[in-house]
Structures are given as structure tokens and as C-alpha cells.
Amino acid sequence: MLALFDLDNTLIDRRESLEDWSRAFVRSRRLPREAESVICDRLRERAYPADFVHLREALGLSDNPGDLWHEYVDGIAQSVRCWPKVRDSLEELRGTGWTLGIATNGAGDIQRAKLAATGLTSLFDGICVSEEVGARKPARAHFEVAAALCGTRLSAGGWMVGDNPETDMEGGRAAGLRTAWVANGREWTDGLREPDIVVRGVAETIEAMRAAAA
């Protein structure tokens, strides 16, 4: 059985990592405290090299934007952490014969750096990053490539696990996958069709998926 997982704020705590990095960056450049909000507001949803062209100007920095991007990638990789029990749960699911894949939007170097830093890379049969494949969730093409990278097809069925109601849940459902929403303390968005499973975190999601497949 195929299980595709989103990365940011599903397997890892991106919000806290971004805040930690922003705080350290502002301190290292001796910028005013409000610069933290400028950085987090710009990078909250996603981060690409072009964002650092904007931030360089907004913060009055003289650094090369490319150097700022690489500093960000290295810094986030050092600070990123998995949510509790994520690794153990993924290892257990893989050990029972499931095929595991990553389906994430973002830039290839930063997403792969996070996976490597948390030691998760080897647990996945395929890693699909939107920048690398030219298709962003919720596009069906993204899920098709993700399944192919895992050595299977969407027609064989499976699950999409994520935290975003639109890109993960709506996109996964439209691609023919069952859906599991990692709530992380939030309430489901009104007006959208509810996912097949709503749980607190990835560990609970995996338990529910295994029970549904039994």
C-alpha cells in the first residue's frame, strides 16, 4: 500500500525552525527585533532563492542573495526537528510492507536538506519535490510523479498524509488517494469535504491507516 507524506508541518515542525532561524539571523546581523516578523512573514508559506532578493532589500543588507539563501538552507537544516514519534512510526509502517513517499512543494535543496538532517531520507522509496518535477500540489501531475518515483501508480490506490486542506487533502482526493489530515491542534476548515481521517499527528495517522487496511 502506498502512503505519500507531506513534509513541512506534517513530518517536521517548520514553523518553529523558521522562527528559531530568523531569531538567530537577526541577532547575527544586529538587526532590529521587528526584522524577525519581516523574515517570517515572507517565508511562512514557502521559501525560494528569489525571496532573499526581496529580504536583502527589505532588511537593508549588503549580502549576496545567493549567499543568504545558502545560509538559510544550512541554518534550517541544523534547527529542524521531527514531530514526536515520527521516525519510529514511519519505520514501523515501512516494516509492515507499505511503500512510503514524500510529496512536498518547495525548492529541492532545502527540502532534501531537511530530510537529510532529520535522518528520514532512507525511509522513503521516492521523494517528489515540486521544484524538481515541475508540478506543485494540488496538481494531479505532482501525485502521479510521486507515485511513479515510489515504483507504483495512483491507480493502485493509497493515502496522502498532510497538514494543508487544499494542497494535500483536496489534491490527494482529486488524485484518487484516501486522505489523512494532520491537525496539529487545528479545527477542520469549514466548507471543504472532510478527509477520510483527522488526527493529531503522524503517529496517530499511521495507526489509523494500518487499522483501515487491516
C-alpha positions as CSV (number, residue, x, y, z in Angstrom):
1,M,0.0,0.0,0.0
2,L,1.3,3.5,-0.9
3,A,1.4,6.3,1.6
4,L,2.6,9.7,0.5
5,F,3.6,12.2,3.1
6,D,3.8,16.0,3.0
7,L,7.0,17.3,4.7
8,D,6.6,20.8,6.3
9,N,4.4,20.9,9.4
10,T,3.4,17.2,8.8
11,L,6.6,15.3,9.5
12,I,8.7,18.2,10.7
13,D,8.0,21.4,12.6
14,R,8.8,24.0,10.0
15,R,7.2,26.9,11.9
16,E,9.4,26.6,14.9
17,S,12.5,26.0,12.8
18,L,11.8,29.2,10.8
19,E,11.3,31.2,14.0
20,D,14.5,29.9,15.5
21,W,16.5,30.6,12.4
22,S,15.0,34.1,12.0
23,R,15.8,35.0,15.6
24,A,19.4,33.8,15.2
25,F,19.9,35.5,11.9
26,V,18.6,38.9,13.1
27,R,20.8,38.6,16.1
28,S,23.9,37.8,14.0
29,R,23.3,40.8,11.8
30,R,22.4,43.1,14.7
31,L,19.1,43.9,13.0
32,P,16.1,45.4,14.9
33,R,13.8,42.9,16.6
34,E,10.9,43.6,14.1
35,A,13.1,42.1,11.4
36,E,12.1,38.7,12.6
37,S,8.5,39.4,11.6
38,V,9.6,40.6,8.2
39,I,11.5,37.4,7.6
40,C,8.8,35.1,8.9
41,D,6.0,36.8,7.0
42,R,8.0,36.4,3.8
43,L,9.0,32.8,4.3
44,R,6.0,31.5,6.3
45,E,4.3,29.6,3.5
46,R,7.4,28.7,1.4
47,A,11.0,29.8,0.7
48,Y,12.8,30.1,-2.6
49,P,16.1,31.8,-3.5
50,A,14.1,34.7,-5.0
51,D,12.7,35.5,-1.6
52,F,16.1,36.5,-0.5
53,V,16.4,39.2,-3.2
54,H,13.4,40.8,-1.6
55,L,14.6,40.3,2.0
56,R,18.0,41.7,1.2
57,E,16.4,45.0,0.1
58,A,13.7,45.0,2.9
59,L,16.4,44.5,5.6
60,G,19.0,46.7,4.1
61,L,21.6,44.0,3.8
62,S,24.7,44.0,1.5
63,D,25.0,40.2,1.3
64,N,24.6,38.4,-2.0
65,P,21.1,36.9,-2.2
66,G,22.5,33.6,-3.2
67,D,24.7,33.6,-0.1
68,L,21.7,34.4,2.1
69,W,19.8,31.5,0.6
70,H,22.6,29.1,1.3
71,E,22.8,30.4,4.9
72,Y,19.1,29.8,5.3
73,V,19.3,26.3,3.9
74,D,22.2,25.4,6.2
75,G,20.6,27.1,9.2
76,I,17.2,25.4,8.8
77,A,18.8,22.0,8.3
78,Q,20.6,22.5,11.7
79,S,17.5,23.5,13.6
80,V,14.7,21.4,12.0
81,R,13.1,18.7,14.2
82,C,10.6,15.9,13.5
83,W,7.4,15.9,15.4
84,P,7.3,13.3,18.2
85,K,7.3,9.6,17.3
86,V,7.5,10.4,13.5
87,R,10.6,8.3,12.8
88,D,9.6,5.3,14.8
89,S,6.1,5.3,13.3
90,L,7.5,5.5,9.7
91,E,9.9,2.7,10.4
92,E,7.1,0.5,11.7
93,L,4.9,1.2,8.7
94,R,7.7,0.5,6.3
95,G,8.5,-2.7,8.2
96,T,4.9,-4.0,7.5
97,G,5.4,-3.7,3.8
98,W,4.0,-0.2,3.0
99,T,5.5,1.9,0.2
100,L,6.4,5.3,1.5
101,G,6.9,8.5,-0.4
102,I,7.4,12.3,0.1
103,A,5.1,14.6,-1.8
104,T,6.1,18.2,-1.0
105,N,6.0,21.6,-2.5
106,G,9.2,23.7,-2.3
107,A,12.8,24.1,-3.5
108,G,14.8,20.9,-3.9
109,D,17.9,21.8,-2.0
110,I,16.1,23.0,1.2
111,Q,13.5,20.1,1.2
112,R,16.2,17.5,0.8
113,A,18.4,19.2,3.4
114,K,15.6,18.9,5.9
115,L,15.1,15.2,5.1
116,A,18.8,14.5,5.4
117,A,19.2,16.5,8.7
118,T,16.4,14.6,10.3
119,G,17.6,11.2,9.1
120,L,14.3,10.5,7.2
121,T,15.6,10.2,3.6
122,S,16.3,6.5,3.7
123,L,12.8,5.7,4.9
124,F,11.2,6.7,1.6
125,D,11.0,4.8,-1.6
126,G,10.6,8.1,-3.6
127,I,10.9,11.8,-2.9
128,C,8.9,14.2,-5.0
129,V,9.7,17.9,-4.7
130,S,7.7,20.4,-6.7
131,E,10.6,22.4,-8.0
132,E,12.4,19.3,-9.2
133,V,9.4,17.8,-11.1
134,G,7.8,21.0,-12.4
135,A,4.4,20.4,-10.7
136,R,3.0,21.7,-7.4
137,K,0.4,20.2,-5.3
138,P,-2.6,20.2,-5.6
139,A,-1.9,19.4,-9.3
140,R,-2.6,15.7,-10.1
141,A,0.7,15.6,-12.0
142,H,2.6,16.0,-8.7
143,F,0.9,13.0,-7.2
144,E,1.4,11.0,-10.4
145,V,5.2,11.6,-10.3
146,A,5.3,10.9,-6.6
147,A,3.7,7.5,-7.1
148,A,6.0,6.8,-10.1
149,L,9.1,7.6,-8.0
150,C,7.9,5.1,-5.5
151,G,7.6,2.5,-8.2
152,T,3.8,2.4,-8.4
153,R,0.8,4.2,-9.9
154,L,-2.1,6.2,-8.5
155,S,-4.5,3.6,-9.9
156,A,-3.2,1.1,-7.4
157,G,-4.6,3.3,-4.6
158,G,-3.1,4.6,-1.4
159,W,-3.0,7.5,1.0
160,M,-2.0,11.2,1.1
161,V,-1.0,12.4,4.6
162,G,-0.6,16.2,5.1
163,D,-1.5,19.3,7.0
164,N,-2.8,21.5,4.2
165,P,-6.6,21.2,3.5
166,E,-6.2,22.4,-0.1
167,T,-2.9,21.2,-1.4
168,D,-2.8,17.9,0.5
169,M,-6.4,16.9,1.2
170,E,-8.2,18.3,-1.9
171,G,-5.3,17.5,-4.1
172,G,-4.8,14.0,-2.8
173,R,-8.5,13.2,-3.1
174,A,-8.7,14.5,-6.7
175,A,-5.8,12.2,-7.5
176,G,-7.8,9.2,-6.2
177,L,-6.0,8.8,-2.9
178,R,-7.5,8.4,0.5
179,T,-6.7,11.3,2.8
180,A,-5.4,11.8,6.3
181,W,-5.2,15.3,7.8
182,V,-2.6,16.0,10.5
183,A,-4.5,18.6,12.5
184,N,-1.7,19.8,14.9
185,G,-4.3,21.3,17.2
186,R,-6.4,23.0,14.5
187,E,-10.1,22.6,13.5
188,W,-11.1,21.4,10.1
189,T,-11.8,24.1,7.5
190,D,-15.5,24.8,7.0
191,G,-16.8,24.4,3.5
192,L,-14.3,21.7,2.4
193,R,-15.1,18.0,2.2
194,E,-13.6,16.3,5.3
195,P,-10.7,13.9,4.8
196,D,-11.0,10.2,5.5
197,I,-9.0,10.5,8.7
198,V,-8.5,13.5,11.0
199,V,-5.8,13.0,13.7
200,R,-3.5,15.0,15.9
201,G,-0.2,13.9,14.5
202,V,1.6,11.5,12.1
203,A,1.9,8.7,14.7
204,E,-1.9,8.6,15.2
205,T,-2.3,8.8,11.4
206,I,-0.2,5.7,10.8
207,E,-2.1,3.7,13.4
208,A,-5.4,4.7,11.8
209,M,-4.2,3.9,8.2
210,R,-3.0,0.5,9.3
211,A,-6.3,-0.2,11.0
212,A,-8.2,0.8,7.9
213,A,-6.1,-1.5,5.8
214,A,-6.5,-4.5,8.1
